[in-house]
């Protein structure tokens, strides 16, 4: 009976985690370059309910009972699928068509800089001519920070990242890509950090000037999934109420001593 309570509770906890993920996706549905997250489910580990070398079972390992052991959150993963491209016409709005990431230099609280990766291409120019994102992080090229003349008349960025100012070569934006995105760790809303095991590979994406890549969140499907999660949560809650009611009857009625 108590296991039934735990099974229902684990279901409620799992649905709550799924709801948190979907709520975050919906909150970032309009965030440029955002990649939606999803969560997988796993059955609770059966290993934790196995009798090990129990003399009453002839010292054979056997499971305790046959009721479901509930569910647990498996893995939170990111969908790196291409988002829609929006034409803004802004010179330093850049979008990547295909695979790859922009590289930006981010300084921590101690002033130490590291390279992080993003699909958010809403850049601007600082007073010194450096191309930076909304947080002031510098866009990287093969040689360092991308800097353009502040008095230039026209900036053109080719699909391969080559930057021209008034038809004069300035620098080339260096995109990055990896063999396996499972080795990317999320940092904030739409930045990613490469962890141990991340293997760089040749980038195949192309840059579109005057465009931004929108979030790849499908609002309609996320709302439908939210309704399903709410119903599943309510079903588990009703199981808790039912078991609790049964336990009350056992204690208050059958447990009375005449």
Backbone torsions as a table, in degrees:
resi	resn	phi	psi	omega
1	UNK	NA	-44.4	178.2
2	UNK	-65.4	-34.7	177.3
3	UNK	-62.3	-35.1	176.6
4	UNK	-61.8	-38.6	175.8
5	UNK	-62.7	-43.9	-178.6
6	UNK	-65.8	-40.2	179.9
7	UNK	-60.9	-44.4	178.9
8	UNK	-66.8	-39.3	179.4
9	UNK	-63.1	-44.2	179.9
10	UNK	-62.8	-34.5	176.2
11	UNK	-65.4	-42.4	178.1
12	UNK	-63.4	-42.1	-179.8
13	UNK	-64.2	-39.7	179.0
14	UNK	-65.2	-43.5	179.4
15	UNK	-65.9	-33.5	177.4
16	UNK	-64.3	-41.1	177.9
17	UNK	-64.3	-42.8	178.0
18	UNK	-61.8	-39.1	179.4
19	UNK	-65.6	-39.0	177.8
20	UNK	-61.5	-42.0	-179.7
21	UNK	-64.7	-45.9	-179.0
22	UNK	-65.7	-39.7	178.6
23	UNK	-60.8	-39.8	178.0
24	UNK	-67.0	-39.0	176.8
25	UNK	-61.0	-46.1	-178.5
26	UNK	-65.6	-36.6	179.1
27	UNK	-65.4	-26.0	-179.1
28	UNK	-108.2	19.8	-178.7
29	UNK	-62.5	-24.8	180.0
30	UNK	-105.9	8.4	-179.7
31	UNK	-82.4	123.3	-177.3
32	UNK	-62.6	129.7	175.9
33	UNK	78.6	3.5	-178.2
34	UNK	-72.2	139.8	177.0
35	UNK	-113.6	126.7	-174.5
36	UNK	-68.1	153.1	178.5
37	UNK	-110.6	155.0	175.8
38	UNK	-138.8	167.9	-179.9
39	UNK	-134.6	139.8	177.3
40	UNK	-99.0	160.4	179.7
41	UNK	-113.7	150.7	177.1
42	UNK	-136.1	148.4	173.0
43	UNK	-69.1	144.1	178.5
44	UNK	-59.9	142.4	-175.5
45	UNK	-57.3	117.3	178.9
46	UNK	-69.9	-20.9	-177.2
47	UNK	-58.4	-30.2	-175.9
48	UNK	-75.3	-8.5	-179.9
49	UNK	-124.8	43.0	177.7
50	UNK	-114.7	131.0	174.0
51	UNK	-73.3	123.1	-178.2
52	UNK	-107.7	118.1	178.8
53	UNK	51.2	50.8	177.5
54	UNK	-86.2	124.1	-178.2
55	UNK	-61.8	-30.8	179.0
56	UNK	-70.8	-14.2	179.3
57	UNK	-112.5	27.7	-179.2
58	UNK	57.6	33.1	178.7
59	UNK	59.0	26.0	176.0
60	UNK	-99.9	141.7	179.0
61	UNK	-74.2	121.3	179.6
62	UNK	-137.2	150.1	179.1
63	UNK	-72.1	154.1	178.8
64	UNK	-91.1	105.3	179.2
65	UNK	75.5	-177.9	-176.6
66	UNK	-127.3	0.7	-178.6
67	UNK	-73.4	152.6	178.1
68	UNK	-57.2	141.3	-179.9
69	UNK	-92.0	4.4	178.3
70	UNK	92.8	-167.1	-174.6
71	UNK	-133.7	156.7	174.9
72	UNK	-140.1	159.4	178.3
73	UNK	-67.9	129.0	-179.9
74	UNK	-84.6	-81.4	-175.5
75	UNK	-142.1	133.8	171.9
76	UNK	-89.1	120.6	-176.2
77	UNK	-128.7	161.3	-175.8
78	UNK	-108.4	137.3	174.9
79	UNK	-93.5	110.1	-177.1
80	UNK	-91.4	19.4	-179.7
81	UNK	-60.0	153.4	-178.2
82	UNK	-64.0	131.8	172.8
83	UNK	-88.8	166.8	179.4
84	UNK	-69.3	152.6	-178.8
85	UNK	-102.1	132.1	-177.7
86	UNK	-115.9	127.6	-180.0
87	UNK	-81.6	116.7	178.9
88	UNK	-107.0	-26.8	-177.9
89	UNK	79.8	-3.5	-180.0
90	UNK	-77.0	137.0	-174.3
91	UNK	-57.3	-41.8	-174.3
92	UNK	-105.3	17.9	166.8
93	UNK	-86.7	120.0	-175.9
94	UNK	-126.5	141.6	176.9
95	UNK	-128.2	147.8	176.2
96	UNK	-102.5	123.3	175.3
97	UNK	-100.0	114.4	-174.8
98	UNK	106.1	-158.2	-178.0
99	UNK	-84.7	161.6	175.3
100	UNK	122.2	169.6	-178.0
101	UNK	-141.3	148.9	167.2
102	UNK	-74.1	147.5	175.7
103	UNK	-105.4	127.5	178.0
104	UNK	-126.9	146.3	179.0
105	UNK	-92.5	119.6	-176.7
106	UNK	-117.6	130.2	178.9
107	UNK	-98.5	135.6	177.9
108	UNK	-85.5	-173.5	-176.5
109	UNK	-64.7	-19.3	178.5
110	UNK	-94.1	-0.3	-179.6
111	UNK	87.7	1.4	178.1
112	UNK	-77.9	131.1	-176.9
113	UNK	-97.3	145.8	175.6
114	UNK	-143.9	158.6	-179.9
115	UNK	-92.1	123.9	174.6
116	UNK	-117.3	169.1	-171.5
117	UNK	-126.7	143.9	-176.7
118	UNK	-152.6	158.2	171.4
119	UNK	-105.4	-0.5	179.3
120	UNK	-79.4	111.3	-175.9
121	UNK	-106.9	26.9	177.2
122	UNK	-86.9	88.7	-178.1
123	UNK	-104.0	165.6	176.5
124	UNK	-145.7	173.4	-178.1
125	UNK	-110.1	131.2	177.7
126	UNK	-78.7	175.9	179.7
127	UNK	-62.6	-26.3	179.9
128	UNK	-89.5	1.0	178.5
129	UNK	91.6	2.9	178.3
130	UNK	-78.9	139.5	177.5
131	UNK	-87.9	120.3	-175.0
132	UNK	-131.9	162.9	175.5
133	UNK	-88.5	-171.3	-175.7
134	UNK	-65.4	-20.7	179.8
135	UNK	-97.5	3.6	179.8
136	UNK	84.9	11.1	178.4
137	UNK	-79.4	135.0	-174.9
138	UNK	-76.6	136.0	172.8
139	UNK	-76.4	132.3	-173.6
140	UNK	-95.4	148.6	171.7
141	UNK	-120.1	-175.6	178.7
142	UNK	-63.9	-27.2	-176.5
143	UNK	-105.1	-5.9	-178.2
144	UNK	146.5	-141.1	179.2
145	UNK	-75.2	143.8	174.3
146	UNK	-81.4	122.4	179.1
147	UNK	-130.0	133.1	-179.7
148	UNK	-121.5	153.7	177.5
149	UNK	-62.3	129.4	-176.8
150	UNK	-70.8	-20.1	-178.4
151	UNK	-103.1	13.6	-178.4
152	UNK	-72.2	149.3	-177.9
153	UNK	-82.5	-41.2	-176.1
154	UNK	-142.9	127.9	177.0
155	UNK	-107.7	126.1	179.0
156	UNK	-121.3	131.5	177.6
157	UNK	-120.2	115.5	-178.5
158	UNK	-74.0	170.4	-178.4
159	UNK	-64.1	-24.4	178.9
160	UNK	-89.5	3.0	177.5
161	UNK	95.3	-2.0	179.1
162	UNK	-67.5	131.4	-175.7
163	UNK	-109.0	130.1	177.2
164	UNK	-122.6	139.8	173.3
165	UNK	-120.0	115.5	-175.9
166	UNK	52.8	45.1	177.2
167	UNK	67.9	12.0	177.7
168	UNK	-107.2	133.2	-178.7
169	UNK	-63.1	132.3	179.3
170	UNK	-111.8	-56.5	-175.1
171	UNK	-169.0	-175.8	178.9
172	UNK	-137.8	124.5	178.6
173	UNK	-67.0	132.8	-177.5
174	UNK	-102.5	107.3	174.6
175	UNK	-82.6	158.0	179.0
176	UNK	-127.8	153.2	175.8
177	UNK	-150.7	162.8	-174.4
178	UNK	-136.1	153.9	179.5
179	UNK	-64.6	-42.4	-174.6
180	UNK	-135.8	116.2	-178.3
181	UNK	-74.0	-6.3	175.3
182	UNK	-65.5	-16.0	179.6
183	UNK	-97.0	19.8	172.7
184	UNK	-107.5	132.3	-178.8
185	UNK	-109.7	132.5	-177.7
186	UNK	-69.3	138.7	179.9
187	UNK	-132.5	103.0	-175.4
188	UNK	77.0	-146.4	-174.8
189	UNK	-81.8	-49.8	-176.1
190	UNK	-140.9	31.4	171.6
191	UNK	-111.1	152.3	-179.2
192	UNK	-134.8	146.2	178.6
193	UNK	-116.6	135.0	176.6
194	UNK	-78.9	130.3	179.4
195	UNK	-105.6	174.9	179.8
196	UNK	-55.7	129.1	-178.4
197	UNK	107.4	-13.4	178.8
198	UNK	-69.5	125.2	-177.6
199	UNK	-112.0	112.3	178.9
200	UNK	-63.9	151.1	173.8
201	UNK	-140.8	168.8	-179.1
202	UNK	-64.1	132.2	-178.6
203	UNK	-79.6	139.6	-179.8
204	UNK	-118.1	-3.5	-178.6
205	UNK	-74.8	159.3	177.6
206	UNK	-121.5	152.7	-176.1
207	UNK	-99.5	134.9	175.8
208	UNK	-113.2	117.1	178.9
209	UNK	-79.8	140.2	179.2
210	UNK	84.2	12.8	178.7
211	UNK	-129.1	157.6	169.6
212	UNK	-129.5	148.0	176.2
213	UNK	-91.0	122.2	-178.5
214	UNK	-79.8	169.4	176.0
215	UNK	-59.6	146.6	177.8
216	UNK	-93.5	17.8	178.2
217	UNK	-76.3	127.4	173.2
218	UNK	-92.2	103.7	-172.8
219	UNK	-60.8	-40.9	-177.3
220	UNK	-63.1	-48.8	-179.0
221	UNK	-66.4	-33.2	178.0
222	UNK	-68.0	-38.0	178.0
223	UNK	-66.9	-40.7	177.6
224	UNK	-62.7	-42.9	179.3
225	UNK	-65.2	-34.2	178.0
226	UNK	-64.0	-38.6	177.6
227	UNK	-64.6	-43.3	178.8
228	UNK	-61.7	-40.3	179.7
229	UNK	-65.3	-41.1	179.4
230	UNK	-61.7	-41.4	178.7
231	UNK	-66.8	-39.9	178.8
232	UNK	-65.7	-38.5	178.2
233	UNK	-63.4	-43.8	179.5
234	UNK	-64.1	-37.2	179.2
235	UNK	-64.2	-42.7	177.4
236	UNK	-66.1	-36.5	179.0
237	UNK	-65.5	-37.2	177.9
238	UNK	-66.4	-34.2	176.0
239	UNK	-63.5	-43.0	177.9
240	UNK	-59.9	-44.6	179.1
241	UNK	-62.5	-41.3	-178.5
242	UNK	-65.3	-45.9	179.4
243	UNK	-64.9	-41.6	179.6
244	UNK	-61.9	-40.8	178.4
245	UNK	-63.3	-40.9	179.2
246	UNK	-65.3	-41.3	178.6
247	UNK	-63.8	-37.3	177.9
248	UNK	-62.8	-41.1	178.9
249	UNK	-65.6	-39.9	179.9
250	UNK	-62.2	-44.5	-176.5
251	UNK	-75.6	-41.8	-172.6
252	UNK	-86.5	-25.2	-175.9
253	UNK	-110.7	-58.6	-176.9
254	UNK	-72.5	-23.7	-177.5
255	UNK	-86.4	1.4	-179.6
256	UNK	-72.4	142.5	176.8
257	UNK	-103.1	118.9	-178.7
258	UNK	-77.5	NA	NA
